[in-house]
C-alpha cells in the first residue's frame, strides 16, 4: 500500500514538493494503511488462539487462513486498481459514489473496455494476487519450521502485546477520538489529502453518507437567508415556500414588446473545462471557434457547476436543484424522480432531447420523460449515423442529425443536445480524420496546458470541430436567426490550471467545476463578457427571461441577466458540493468559502481571476460563507424530495394566463 501511494504521488502530483511538504500526507496514509492491515490481522490473532483455528496446529486451519488471506489480497488489488483508474478519470480517490457506475454496469463496462487495456490489467492483477498468496504461504512455512513452544506467560504476553498493537492500529491514534478519513482533508490542500487517503478506508467510510433525506428544522432555520437570496415575495417559513412567478414579456408583436428569440437550443457539453479552452488563454488554443462565438454572445466567464459528473450536471440543469445525493445520483433515486422543470413552462414549444448514446444510463430517461411533457427523445437507435463507441454516435453527427430534425419543426421548439466525445475513450471518428487533423505534442507541453495525453487534447479539439460543424449547418437554416443557442459544460475536470488562474483554483479543485456559459443570439443579444459569478442552476431561468415567457420558479436558480440589471450580479452565488471530501462551499464575488461538513477544515480563498487579490474581513467572511453554503445545502436536500411537478397541463396554462 505504501508502494501504491508512491506510484500515486509520482503519476498524479502536479507540482514538485519537498520532503517536509509531503511527509504529513505519507505518514497519515501509513496510519490509514495500518488500520486495514490491523483489521485483518486481529481476526487471525484472536481466532488463532483456538486450536481449531491455529494455522500451526491443523492442516485445515492452515488452508482456511491462506484462502482468507488470498481473498484479502484479491480485494486489496481490486480496490487499488479501481482507485488508480478512478483517480485518472475524476481526479478523486475511490469512494462509495463509484456504486453509481454499477447501476449502469453495461455502459460502464463498455467505457472501461474501450478506454483501458483491461486484459493486460487483469493479467497484472492475477500476477500480483498470486505473488501475494505465494509470499504468505512461504512465510507460513518459514514460521512453522522455526516454531518453538514458549511458556504460557510468555505466550499471553505476546498475545496481549500484539492485540494492543492491532487495536491501536485500528483506532488510528492514542487519544479520545479515532482516526477518521476526514483527517486527510485537514492537510494543506486537496492534493495532499488525496495522496494520504487509503481507497478501502475512504470507500467504507463514505458508505455512511449513502442515505437520502432532509432536515426540516435546518431548512426552516435557513429559510430567511434563502428567501432573501431567491427573491421569494410570499414568505411562508412554516410551509417552506420557495416559489416565485415571473410574468414574462408581452406577446410577440404587441406594442412595446421587445424582440426576442423564438426557439431555444441548449447544448450540454461533456467535460468542458474552462482552463483547457481558449477563452481563458490556454496556450494550445484548443477551442478557437467557440472562443469566437463567445466574443459575439453573452459570455459568463465565472460559471460553476455544483458538482462533478454528467448525470448530476444534467439533473442540475433540468431541475435547477444541485444534486446533493450522497452516493448515487438523484436521477437513480425513485424518491426524487418527480421534479418540476421550467422547460414545461415553454407551453407552446415542442420539446426535443438529443443524446448520441442511451438515455438508460443513470436513469436519465426517467428524469426526462417523467418530467418534461411531450418530450421527443432521440437516442442511439434514432439516427442513421453509425455508433463509434460506448457513447453512441459521434458529436459531429449528433449535431448534424439534430439540425436535420430542427429545420423540420413547424412550431417553436426547445431542444437539448448532450455531447459525449470529450470523454474516455476519446474516440475520433475515422470519417473526420481528413477535415480534422490530429496533433501530437510532447508530454511536458501537454501537462503545462492542463492535458494528460494527446488523446484527451485531441478530443477537446474535436469538441470545437463539432461545434463549428453544427453552427455552420444551422446558419444555413431558416430557424437560426430566431434561435437562442446556449452552451454550458456539464462539469470540469480537475487538473493544474497553471498560470491561467490563481493557485487556489488548482489547490482547491475549482477546475473541476469551472465551465463556460454562453448565450448566443446575435440578433437579440448584445455581445458582452460578464465576470459575475453564475451557476448551472441559473441556466433555465435566464433562458426563460431572454425568450420572455412567464414561468414558475421553485428552485435555486435566478435570471442572470435580470440580476445583472439589478445589482450587477454582485449578489450571485455558485454553490459547490464535493461528495468525495464531504465538503460544501459557495463562490460569491471574488472568494470561495469551503466547509467540510464532518471535519475541521474550512477554506477561504481568493477565487476570481479577473481581479487582483485583496484581503477581506476573513473572520466574519468565513462564517458568512459557511452559513450561506449550509443554507444552499439544506435547501437543496429539501427540494430534491419536495419539488413536485404540476401534473395537470390545464393548471400550467392557467398559471401562464394569470
N, C-alpha and C positions, 0 to 999 in steps of 0.2 A: 504493500500500500504506500509506503514511503517512496519506493521507486516510481510508482504511478504518479505520485504528487510531483516528483522531479520532472517527469515527462510532461505533465500538465503545465508546469512552470516554463519549461523550455519551449513548448509549442505555442502556448497561448499568451505568455507575458508580452505586453505591448510596450514595455519600457525596461531599460536596464535598471536593476535595483541592487543596492549594496546588501551585504550580509545582515547588517543591522536592521534594514528595512524589511527583509523577507523572513528573518528568523522568527518573529512572533507568529507569522502565518504557519510556518513549518512546525513549530512547537505545538501550537494549538491543533494542527492537523494530526500530529503524532498522538495527542491525547484522544482525539476522535477515533483514530485507528485502534488505539489501545482498548477503547471501550468495546469495539467489535470483537477483538481477539479475546478479551477477558470474558465476554458474554458466552463465547463458545467454550473456552477452557474451564469456566466454573462448572459447567454441566458435566464435563468429563471428570473434573476433580471430585465433585460431590457424589455422583453416581458410581464413580470408580472405587469408592470406599467399600462398596458391596462386592462380595466375592463373585456374584453372578455377573457383575459389570466390570470386573477388574481385567483390563486387557493383558495383564501379565499372568493371569491365573487360568483362563479358559480360552480355547480357540474361538469359541462363539463370540465372546466379548471382543476379542481382537478384531474379528471380521466386522462386527457391528460398528465399532468405533472408526475403523478405517473407511467403511462405507459412509458413515455420518460425516467424517472429515472430507471425504470426496465430494459429498453433496454441498458442504460449506464452501469448498474450493470452487465448485461449479457456480454456485450463487455469487461468489466474490468476483469471478471472472466475468460473468454476465453483467453484473452491476457496473463494473469498471469499464467494460467495452461500451455498454449503453451510455454510461456517463460521458465518456470521451466523445462519442458521436453526438450526444445531446448538446454538449458544450460547443462543438463545432457548428451545430445547427442554430442554436438560440443564444449562444454566449452565456448560458446558465448551466450550473451543475445539475445533475439529475435530481428530480423531486417528484412528488406524487402527482403533479399535473400531467406527467407522462401517461398516466392511466387514460387520459382523454384520447390518446392515439389508439389505444386498444379498442375503443368503441368503433373505430373505422379501420379495423385490422387489415382489410384487403388493400385499401388505398395506402395506408401507412407502409405496409409490406412492399407494395409496388414502388413507392417512392424510394424506400431504402434499397431495393434490388437494383433500381436504375441509377442510384447515386453512388453506392459504396460497393467495393469488391467483397461481397458477402461470403463467397466461397473461400477466399483467402483468409478473411477474418475468422470464419468458422474453423478452418484448419488450425489457425493460430491459437484459437481458444481451446481446441482439443489438445494441442501440444502443451499448453500452459496447465490445463487441468491434469493431464497425465503426469507431467513433471511434478506437480504438487502432490499427487497421490503417491508417486514413487518415492519422493523425499520423505513423506510421512511414514511409509512402510519401512524404509531403511532406518529412520530414526527409531522406530519401534524395535526393530531387530537389534540395533545397537544398544538401546537401553535394556532390553531383555537379557542380552548376553552379559551385561555387567551388573545385573541386579543383585543387590545384597539384601540382607534381612536385618534392618535396624530394629532397635527395641521399640516398644510401644510408645514410650515417652518421646523419643526422637521422631517417631512416625507422626505422632499427634502434633508435635511442634512444627514439622514440615507442613502438615495439612493446614493447620490454622494460619501459619505464615503465608502460604500460597493463597488461602482463602481471603485473607486480608488484602493481599496484593490485587486479587481479582475484583474484590468489592470496591476498592479504591479506584481501580481502572474503570469499572462500570460507572461509578459515581462521577468520576472525572476530575475531582479535586478534593482536597481536605478542607472542608468548610461546611457552612449551613446548607447551601443550595447546590444542586448537581450541575455539572457542565451541560449546557444547552446548545443546540445548533445555532441559536440566535447570537451566541457569544462571538461567532465568526464575524458578524456584521458590526461588532464594536471595534473592529480593526480600522486602520486608517482609510481604507477605500474598498470598493466592491471587488477590485481585482485581488486584493489580499484575502477578502472574505471567501471568494470562490476558490482560491488556492488552498485555503485551510479546510474547506468542507470535505467530509467523507460522504460519498454518494449513498451508502447504506444508511448512515445516520440521518442525512437530510431527507431521504425518501421516507423513512419510517416516521420521523418527526413531523413532516408535513402532512402525513395522513390524518393527523389530529385536526386539520383545518378543512376536512372534506365536507362537513355538514353545511347545509344551506339554512337560511332563516334571517330574521331581522329582530332588532330590539326596539320595540315601540317607544319605550321610555327614552332611549337615547335619541331616536329620531325626533321625538317631541322636544327634547331639550335643545336640539339644534335647529328646530323649525324657524324661529325668528331670524336667524342668520341666513338660512337658505331662502326664506320668503323674501327678504330684502334683496338678496342677490338676483333671484329669478324674476322679481317684479310681480309677485302674486298680490293682486289688489283685494281679493276676497279672502281675508285671513280666516283660517279655521285650524287652530292648533290642536283641537280635540280630534277633528276628523282628518288631520294631516292632509289638507287640500293643497295641491301644488298646481292646479290647473290655471292656465292663462288663455284667454281668447284674443286672437288678433283679427282685426276687421278686414284686412286686405285693402286692395285698391278698388276704385270704381270700375265697372265693367269696361272692357276694351272698347274704344270708340266713343265713350261717354265724354262729355265736356270736362275738361280739366284732368282727364286721365293720362298719366304719363305713359310713354311707350314702354313695353315690356316684352320679354321673350314668351313665345307660345309653348315651346317644348323644353324638356329637360333631359340631358344625358349625363348621368353620374357615373364616373369611372373610378372603381376601387382598384388601386394599383398595388400589386403584390410587392411587399418589402421595399417600398420606395423611400429609402433613407435619404434625408436631406444632405448629409455631409458627403455622400457618394455622388451627388448630382452636380450639374453645372451651375445651378442658381446661387450657390454659395462659394463658387470659385474653385471647385475641385480641379487640380492641375491636369487631370486626364480628360477633362471636358467630355464627360460621358453622355450628357443629355442636351446637346446644343439646340435641337428642335424644340424641346419642351421649354427650355430657357427662353427661346424666342416667343413662345406663347405667353409665358409669364410676363414678359415685357409689354404685351398687348392686352392683358387682362387684369383683373383684381387679384393680386397675389399676396396671400398671408404667409410671411416667411417665418413666423414663430408659432406654427401649428404643431400640436402634440396629440398623439393618440393616448387613450387612458391606459393601454396595456399592450403587451406583446401577443402576437398570434392572430392569424387571419380570421378564425371563427369569432373571436372576441371583437375584432375590428368590424366585421360585418354586423355583428349584434349592435355595437355602439352606434354605428351609422344609421341603421334602420330604425332602432328604437329610441335613440337619444339617451340611453342609460349605460354607464360603464358596466362592463361585465365583471362584477366583483365575486363571482362564484369562486370558491377557494381551490377546487381541484379540477373537476370537469367544467366545461364551458356552459354558459346559461342556455345555449341552444340545445344542449343534450339533456337538460333538466325538464322533465314533464311538468313540473310545478310552475315553471316560468314561461312556458311556450306561448301563452296567451298574452299578447302585447299590443298596445296602441302604437300606431306609427303615423306620422304626419303625411306620409305618402297617400294614405286613404283620404286626406282632405283635398287632394287633387281629383275631385269627384268627376270632372268631365274629361279626364285624361285616361288614355289606355296605359296600362302598367305592364312593362316588359322587363325581364331579367335575363341577361346573357352570361353564361358560365361555360368555359371550354370543356370542363370535366363533368363529374357527377355531383349533383346537389345533395346526394345522400350523405356526403362527407360532413361530419359534425352535426348531422341533422339540420343542415341549412335549409333543406327543402321544407321541413316542418315549420321553421321560423318564417319563411317567405310565404308559402301557400296558406298557412293557417292565419296569417295576419294581414296580408295585402290582398284586398278584394279584387277579384277579376284578373289576377296576375297571369300573364302569359310567360311561362318559364321555359327557356331554351337551354338545353344542356347537351352533353356529348353525343346523344343519338339524334339530335335535332338538326345536325349540319351535314353538308356534303363533303366538307374537308376531312381528311384522314386524321386520326389520333396520332400524336407524335410521342407521347409518354403517358405516365400515370395521370397527369393533369388534363389530358384530353387533347384538343386541337391547339395549334399554335395561337399566340395572342394576335398576330397579324391577321390570320384567317378568322379568328373570333371577331375582330373589329370589322373586317370586310363583310362577313356574313350578317353581323348585326346591322351594318349600314344598308345591306340589301333589304332587310325587313323594315327598317325605319323609313326608308324612302317610299314604302308602300302604304304607310299609315295615312288614313284619311282624317282622323281625329287628332287633337293634341295628344302628346304622349309623354310619359315619364319612364325613361329607360335607365337601367343599371347595367353596366358592363364590368365584370370582375375578371381581372387578368391573373395569370399564374406562372408565366415563363420565367420570371425573375425569382426563381425558387429552385432548389435542388430537384432534379438532376441537371438543371441549367441547359436544357435541350435547345439547340438552334436548328430549325428545320433545314434539311438539305436543299429544298427548293429555293431558299432565300440566300444561299451562300454565294450567289452571284451579285445580287444587289447589296447584300450586307457582307462587309469584309471583316473576317476575324482578325484580331490583333493579338500579338504575343509580346508581352512586356516582361522585363526582369522582375523577379520576385520582390526585390527590395523596393523598386519603384511602385509596384502594386501596393505593398504594405504601407508605404508612406502616404498613399492616397486612400487608404481605408479598405482595400480589397485583399482577400486572402488567396485568390487564384485567378488565372486567366479565364477560367470557365465562369466564375462569378462576374468578373469585369465585362466579358462579352455579353453575358445575359442581361446585365444592366444596360449596356449599349443597345441591345436588341429591343428592350422596352421602348427606348426612344424611337427606334426604327418603326416599331409597330404603331406608336402614337402618330408618327408622321404619315404612315400609310393610311391610317383611319381619317385623320383630319383632311388630308388631300382628297380622299374619296368623298368625304362628307361635304367639302366645299363645292363639289360639282352638283350637289343635290339641292332641290328647292327648299328642303326643311332647314338647311344650315343657317341661313340668315336669321331665322326666328327661333333659334335654339340656344339655350344656356348650357354650356358644357362645363362640368365640374370635375376636377381631378383631385384625388386625395390618396395618399399612401395608406394602406391598411395597417401598417406598423413599420418601424425602422428595424435596423439590425445593429446590434452593439458592435463597437469597434473603436479604433483610435481615430478621433476627429482631427488630430494633428494641430496645425496652426490655424485651421479654419474657424475653430470655436475655442472658447476658454477651456483650460484643462479640466474644469469641473464637469464639463459635458462628458468627457471620457471617464473620469474617475467615478461619476455618479450615474453612468449608463443612460444619460439623456439621449444619446444617439439611438437607443432602442425605440424611442417614442417620437422623435422629431421627423416630420414629414412635410412635403409641400402640400399646400391647399390653394387651388386656382379656380376662380370663377371667370369663365371666358365667354363673352358675348359682345364683341366689339361694337355692334350696332346700338347696344343699350347701356353698356358699362364703360365708363372712362377708365383707362389704364392707370393703375396705381399699385405701388408696393407698400403694403401695410405691415408695420412692425408689431402691432398689438398682438398679445397672446390670443390664441384661438385653440379650439379643441374639436375633435371629431364629432362630438355630440352637438356641436353648433351647426353642422352642415345643413340638415333638413330645415330648421327654422330660417336660415339665411336664404336657402333656395326659395322657400315659400314667400319670403319677403320680396325677393327680386321679381318673381313671377307675379306677385301681387294677389295671391289667393288668401281668403280667410282660413284660419286654421286654429285647431285646439292643441295647445302645447301642454303636456302633462309631465314632461321630463326635465332634464337638466341642461338642455341646450338653449342658446339665445341667438337672436338675429344679429350677426356680427356687424353688418353694415348699419343697421339701425343703432346699435350700441356705439358704433364709430361716430355717428351724428350726435349722440347724447353726451358722451364723455371722452371721445377719442379712444375708446377701448381700454382706458386705464383700469377699469374695474374687472376686466376679463380674467377668468381663471381657467387654467387647464389642470384637471385632476389626473393623477397618475397612481396606479396601484401595481405593485410588484408582488405577484403571488409567490415568487421564489424566496425573497427575503422577508415576506410578510410585512412590507412597509407601504405606507400611503403618503402621498405628497401633493403639493399644489405649486404651480408656477403662476405667479402674478407679478406684473411689472417686470423688474429685472432680476428677480430672485426665485430660487427653487427651495422650498422648505419640505424636507422629507422626514417622516416619523416612523420608526419601527413600532408596530402595534404591540408586540410582545417582547420587547427588549429595551435596551438603554440608549440606542443610537438615535440621535436627532441631528440631521444635517441642515445647514442653512448656507447656501452658496449662491454666488453671482452666476446668473444663467443667460443673460441677454447679451448676445454677441454684437448688437447694434449700438451699444453704449459703453462708455468707459466704466470700469468697476467703481463703485462708491460704497462707503461704509454706512449701513443703515443702523438704526437703533436695534442692535442684534437681540438683546434680551426680550424686548417687547415684541419684536417681529417674529421671533421663534414661536412664541405662544400663540400669536395671531395666526400664523400659517398652520401651526399644528391644529388649532381649533377648526380652521377652515377645511383642512384635509379630513378631519374626523366628521365634520358636517356633511361633506360630499359622500364620504364612505357610508355613513349610516343611512343617509337618504337614498343612496343607490341600492343598498341592501333592501330597504323597504319597498322601493319602487319596482324592483325586479319581480316581486310577488304580488303587487297590487295595481300595476299599471295595465288594467284590463282594457281591451278594445271595446268600442261600441258595436254591438252585434247587429243592430237594426240599421240598414242603409238609409231608411227614411229619416232616422234620427240625425244621421250625418248631414243629409240635405237640409233638414230643418235648422241645424246649427249654422249652416252656411247662410241660409236665408235670414236668420236672426242677426 
